[in-house]
Amino acid sequence: MALAVSSTSLRNGKVLKRYSDTSASGAALTVTTTGVLPERLLFATANYSANATVSVTLGVDSGLGATYDCVLITTALTAAQEASMIPNHPDITIEEDDNFYCTAPLLASETVTVVIYTIEESI
């Protein structure tokens, strides 16, 4: 499939953004945010079509280059279908040239859907 991005205006003037995609059967999937304004991470999920034993990673792809990329959370699944990743720190905000990403590896013929929720911050 292809990356789907939806935006919802909130009462406080900010914008809730949802980035989502579903993998082909048996393929790994990485969903990356594509914001043009700073964004604050709310949470991410990876939902498998069957039980999986894998590690799902949520991180930051830095606009400063690969040296500054970082992994925020790695969730290990053992015979489970869903990984929910909520940051321990509520204010993980990135600049407009940075991106959040979530990588979900696959096994055999499973599919996975990855969703990242953010709040677009004003400049």
ChimeraX commands (.cxc) that place a marker at each C-alpha (Angstrom):
marker #1 position 0.00,0.00,0.00 radius 0.5
marker #1 position 1.03,3.63,0.28 radius 0.5
marker #1 position 1.56,6.02,3.15 radius 0.5
marker #1 position -1.72,7.65,4.20 radius 0.5
marker #1 position -1.64,10.94,6.09 radius 0.5
marker #1 position -4.71,12.45,7.72 radius 0.5
marker #1 position -4.98,15.73,9.60 radius 0.5
marker #1 position -7.58,16.92,12.09 radius 0.5
marker #1 position -7.73,20.50,13.39 radius 0.5
marker #1 position -8.07,20.66,17.16 radius 0.5
marker #1 position -9.87,23.34,19.21 radius 0.5
marker #1 position -6.54,24.70,20.49 radius 0.5
marker #1 position -5.46,25.52,16.91 radius 0.5
marker #1 position -3.02,22.63,16.65 radius 0.5
marker #1 position -3.28,19.77,14.16 radius 0.5
marker #1 position -3.47,16.06,15.00 radius 0.5
marker #1 position -1.71,14.02,12.31 radius 0.5
marker #1 position -1.96,10.29,11.62 radius 0.5
marker #1 position 0.57,8.52,9.39 radius 0.5
marker #1 position -0.30,4.93,8.44 radius 0.5
marker #1 position 0.56,2.16,6.01 radius 0.5
marker #1 position 0.03,-1.60,5.62 radius 0.5
marker #1 position 2.75,-3.91,4.34 radius 0.5
marker #1 position 2.58,-6.41,1.55 radius 0.5
marker #1 position 2.48,-10.03,2.71 radius 0.5
marker #1 position 5.83,-11.11,4.15 radius 0.5
marker #1 position 7.48,-7.69,3.83 radius 0.5
marker #1 position 8.95,-5.46,6.53 radius 0.5
marker #1 position 7.44,-1.99,6.87 radius 0.5
marker #1 position 8.80,1.39,7.93 radius 0.5
marker #1 position 6.41,4.33,8.29 radius 0.5
marker #1 position 8.06,7.76,8.41 radius 0.5
marker #1 position 6.40,11.08,9.20 radius 0.5
marker #1 position 6.57,13.74,6.50 radius 0.5
marker #1 position 5.72,16.90,8.40 radius 0.5
marker #1 position 6.79,20.36,7.32 radius 0.5
marker #1 position 6.35,21.91,10.77 radius 0.5
marker #1 position 7.76,20.75,14.11 radius 0.5
marker #1 position 5.83,17.76,15.46 radius 0.5
marker #1 position 5.32,16.26,18.93 radius 0.5
marker #1 position 5.07,12.48,19.19 radius 0.5
marker #1 position 1.95,11.05,20.83 radius 0.5
marker #1 position 2.29,7.30,20.19 radius 0.5
marker #1 position 2.77,4.61,17.55 radius 0.5
marker #1 position 1.31,1.15,17.03 radius 0.5
marker #1 position 2.16,-1.88,14.91 radius 0.5
marker #1 position -0.59,-4.46,14.38 radius 0.5
marker #1 position 0.29,-7.83,12.87 radius 0.5
marker #1 position -2.15,-10.12,11.02 radius 0.5
marker #1 position -1.02,-13.06,13.20 radius 0.5
marker #1 position 1.09,-13.60,16.30 radius 0.5
marker #1 position 4.69,-12.55,15.73 radius 0.5
marker #1 position 7.96,-12.75,17.64 radius 0.5
marker #1 position 9.81,-9.63,16.52 radius 0.5
marker #1 position 11.15,-6.30,17.79 radius 0.5
marker #1 position 9.42,-3.11,16.63 radius 0.5
marker #1 position 11.42,0.14,16.71 radius 0.5
marker #1 position 10.29,3.77,17.04 radius 0.5
marker #1 position 12.91,6.44,16.46 radius 0.5
marker #1 position 13.95,9.80,15.05 radius 0.5
marker #1 position 15.54,10.29,11.62 radius 0.5
marker #1 position 17.49,13.52,12.18 radius 0.5
marker #1 position 17.70,16.25,9.61 radius 0.5
marker #1 position 21.30,16.77,10.80 radius 0.5
marker #1 position 22.32,13.38,9.37 radius 0.5
marker #1 position 22.59,9.72,10.37 radius 0.5
marker #1 position 25.03,10.48,13.21 radius 0.5
marker #1 position 22.16,12.18,15.08 radius 0.5
marker #1 position 19.46,9.55,14.43 radius 0.5
marker #1 position 18.21,7.85,17.59 radius 0.5
marker #1 position 16.01,4.98,18.70 radius 0.5
marker #1 position 13.36,6.09,21.19 radius 0.5
marker #1 position 11.66,2.77,21.97 radius 0.5
marker #1 position 12.12,-0.87,20.99 radius 0.5
marker #1 position 9.24,-3.18,21.84 radius 0.5
marker #1 position 9.82,-6.93,21.75 radius 0.5
marker #1 position 6.80,-9.03,20.84 radius 0.5
marker #1 position 6.65,-12.71,21.77 radius 0.5
marker #1 position 3.77,-14.50,20.07 radius 0.5
marker #1 position 1.74,-11.28,20.10 radius 0.5
marker #1 position -0.06,-9.20,17.47 radius 0.5
marker #1 position 0.17,-5.60,18.70 radius 0.5
marker #1 position 3.00,-3.32,19.77 radius 0.5
marker #1 position 1.97,0.01,21.31 radius 0.5
marker #1 position 4.77,2.51,21.83 radius 0.5
marker #1 position 4.08,5.49,24.10 radius 0.5
marker #1 position 7.12,7.63,24.94 radius 0.5
marker #1 position 8.06,7.93,28.63 radius 0.5
marker #1 position 8.61,11.65,28.16 radius 0.5
marker #1 position 5.47,13.51,27.00 radius 0.5
marker #1 position 7.27,16.28,25.10 radius 0.5
marker #1 position 9.33,14.65,22.35 radius 0.5
marker #1 position 9.18,17.38,19.72 radius 0.5
marker #1 position 11.22,17.36,16.52 radius 0.5
marker #1 position 12.12,20.09,14.06 radius 0.5
marker #1 position 10.61,20.34,10.59 radius 0.5
marker #1 position 13.63,18.66,8.95 radius 0.5
marker #1 position 13.47,15.66,11.34 radius 0.5
marker #1 position 11.08,12.69,11.06 radius 0.5
marker #1 position 9.71,10.04,13.38 radius 0.5
marker #1 position 9.83,6.48,12.03 radius 0.5
marker #1 position 8.46,3.11,13.12 radius 0.5
marker #1 position 9.98,-0.09,11.70 radius 0.5
marker #1 position 8.10,-3.38,11.94 radius 0.5
marker #1 position 9.90,-6.50,10.63 radius 0.5
marker #1 position 7.89,-9.44,9.32 radius 0.5
marker #1 position 8.06,-13.18,9.21 radius 0.5
marker #1 position 6.53,-15.60,6.68 radius 0.5
marker #1 position 3.29,-14.42,5.08 radius 0.5
marker #1 position 2.04,-11.95,7.69 radius 0.5
marker #1 position 1.08,-8.34,7.07 radius 0.5
marker #1 position 1.48,-5.43,9.45 radius 0.5
marker #1 position -0.16,-2.02,9.79 radius 0.5
marker #1 position 1.89,0.76,11.38 radius 0.5
marker #1 position 0.36,4.01,12.64 radius 0.5
marker #1 position 2.13,7.07,14.11 radius 0.5
marker #1 position 0.17,9.87,15.78 radius 0.5
marker #1 position 1.68,13.36,16.21 radius 0.5
marker #1 position 0.62,16.90,17.03 radius 0.5
marker #1 position 1.83,19.56,14.60 radius 0.5
marker #1 position 3.37,22.40,16.59 radius 0.5
marker #1 position 3.23,26.08,15.65 radius 0.5
marker #1 position 6.42,27.90,14.79 radius 0.5
marker link #1:1,2 radius 0.2
marker link #1:2,3 radius 0.2
marker link #1:3,4 radius 0.2
marker link #1:4,5 radius 0.2
marker link #1:5,6 radius 0.2
marker link #1:6,7 radius 0.2
marker link #1:7,8 radius 0.2
marker link #1:8,9 radius 0.2
marker link #1:9,10 radius 0.2
marker link #1:10,11 radius 0.2
marker link #1:11,12 radius 0.2
marker link #1:12,13 radius 0.2
marker link #1:13,14 radius 0.2
marker link #1:14,15 radius 0.2
marker link #1:15,16 radius 0.2
marker link #1:16,17 radius 0.2
marker link #1:17,18 radius 0.2
marker link #1:18,19 radius 0.2
marker link #1:19,20 radius 0.2
marker link #1:20,21 radius 0.2
marker link #1:21,22 radius 0.2
marker link #1:22,23 radius 0.2
marker link #1:23,24 radius 0.2
marker link #1:24,25 radius 0.2
marker link #1:25,26 radius 0.2
marker link #1:26,27 radius 0.2
marker link #1:27,28 radius 0.2
marker link #1:28,29 radius 0.2
marker link #1:29,30 radius 0.2
marker link #1:30,31 radius 0.2
marker link #1:31,32 radius 0.2
marker link #1:32,33 radius 0.2
marker link #1:33,34 radius 0.2
marker link #1:34,35 radius 0.2
marker link #1:35,36 radius 0.2
marker link #1:36,37 radius 0.2
marker link #1:37,38 radius 0.2
marker link #1:38,39 radius 0.2
marker link #1:39,40 radius 0.2
marker link #1:40,41 radius 0.2
marker link #1:41,42 radius 0.2
marker link #1:42,43 radius 0.2
marker link #1:43,44 radius 0.2
marker link #1:44,45 radius 0.2
marker link #1:45,46 radius 0.2
marker link #1:46,47 radius 0.2
marker link #1:47,48 radius 0.2
marker link #1:48,49 radius 0.2
marker link #1:49,50 radius 0.2
marker link #1:50,51 radius 0.2
marker link #1:51,52 radius 0.2
marker link #1:52,53 radius 0.2
marker link #1:53,54 radius 0.2
marker link #1:54,55 radius 0.2
marker link #1:55,56 radius 0.2
marker link #1:56,57 radius 0.2
marker link #1:57,58 radius 0.2
marker link #1:58,59 radius 0.2
marker link #1:59,60 radius 0.2
marker link #1:60,61 radius 0.2
marker link #1:61,62 radius 0.2
marker link #1:62,63 radius 0.2
marker link #1:63,64 radius 0.2
marker link #1:64,65 radius 0.2
marker link #1:65,66 radius 0.2
marker link #1:66,67 radius 0.2
marker link #1:67,68 radius 0.2
marker link #1:68,69 radius 0.2
marker link #1:69,70 radius 0.2
marker link #1:70,71 radius 0.2
marker link #1:71,72 radius 0.2
marker link #1:72,73 radius 0.2
marker link #1:73,74 radius 0.2
marker link #1:74,75 radius 0.2
marker link #1:75,76 radius 0.2
marker link #1:76,77 radius 0.2
marker link #1:77,78 radius 0.2
marker link #1:78,79 radius 0.2
marker link #1:79,80 radius 0.2
marker link #1:80,81 radius 0.2
marker link #1:81,82 radius 0.2
marker link #1:82,83 radius 0.2
marker link #1:83,84 radius 0.2
marker link #1:84,85 radius 0.2
marker link #1:85,86 radius 0.2
marker link #1:86,87 radius 0.2
marker link #1:87,88 radius 0.2
marker link #1:88,89 radius 0.2
marker link #1:89,90 radius 0.2
marker link #1:90,91 radius 0.2
marker link #1:91,92 radius 0.2
marker link #1:92,93 radius 0.2
marker link #1:93,94 radius 0.2
marker link #1:94,95 radius 0.2
marker link #1:95,96 radius 0.2
marker link #1:96,97 radius 0.2
marker link #1:97,98 radius 0.2
marker link #1:98,99 radius 0.2
marker link #1:99,100 radius 0.2
marker link #1:100,101 radius 0.2
marker link #1:101,102 radius 0.2
marker link #1:102,103 radius 0.2
marker link #1:103,104 radius 0.2
marker link #1:104,105 radius 0.2
marker link #1:105,106 radius 0.2
marker link #1:106,107 radius 0.2
marker link #1:107,108 radius 0.2
marker link #1:108,109 radius 0.2
marker link #1:109,110 radius 0.2
marker link #1:110,111 radius 0.2
marker link #1:111,112 radius 0.2
marker link #1:112,113 radius 0.2
marker link #1:113,114 radius 0.2
marker link #1:114,115 radius 0.2
marker link #1:115,116 radius 0.2
marker link #1:116,117 radius 0.2
marker link #1:117,118 radius 0.2
marker link #1:118,119 radius 0.2
marker link #1:119,120 radius 0.2
marker link #1:120,121 radius 0.2
marker link #1:121,122 radius 0.2
marker link #1:122,123 radius 0.2
view
